[in-house]
Amino acid sequence: MTTALDAVLEVFTWIGFGGAVALAIALVVLWASDGTWLPAEAVVDHDHDGTWVRWFDDEGEANSARVDDHTAAALAGADRADIWFRHGWHGRMRLTRRPPMHRLLLGLTWGALALGIVSVVVSTIVLFARG
């Protein structure tokens, strides 16, 4: 006999595993579209027209980028910073290796997978408890 608990656990199982697969696919698409970012040590210039970050890339070429207000606030008072620059591009840099969306998608993927696993375990326990 099917009860409401069985139906709820079945729905949570499908949502958990299906959501984990969908989020994992989105994570792979984000990773592939992000490209290659390489580390560098940069010089931070605080000019009257904004904050500039200057570095040498992997081919020895000089690069610079004017940073946005959020990054400028993170670099306030610093004269050097460890950055990540986009391989093959000029003027593209960020302070983290992966984009912020990467961490969010990774956490949601693990959460959805955990929901699916917990639902299967609880469903199995309920099945054996009934006899």
C-alpha positions, 0 to 999 in steps of 0.5 A: 500500500502506498502512503503519503510518506512514500509519495513524498520520499519518491518526489524528493528522490526524483528532485534530488537526483534529477536536480543534481544531474541538471546542476552538474551539467550546468556546472560543466557548461560553466567550467567549459565556457569559463576558459583558462585562467593563469595566476600572476602577481600584479601591481595595483595602482590607485590613480585619480581615475580609478584602480588599475592592475598591471601584470606580465602574462605567461608570454611576457607581455605587459597587461593592465585592467581597470577594475570595478568598484567591488574589486577596487574595494577588495584591493584598497590599500594594497600595492601588490595582489595575486590575480588570475588572468585570462589566457590569450586575452588582454585586460581580463583579470579577477581575484579568484581562480573560479567565478563565484557562480562555480561555488554556488552551483557546486554547493547546490549540486552536492545539496541536491545529491544529498537530498536524493541519497537521504530520500532513498535511505529513508525510503528503504528504512520505511520499506523494511520497517513495514515488513 
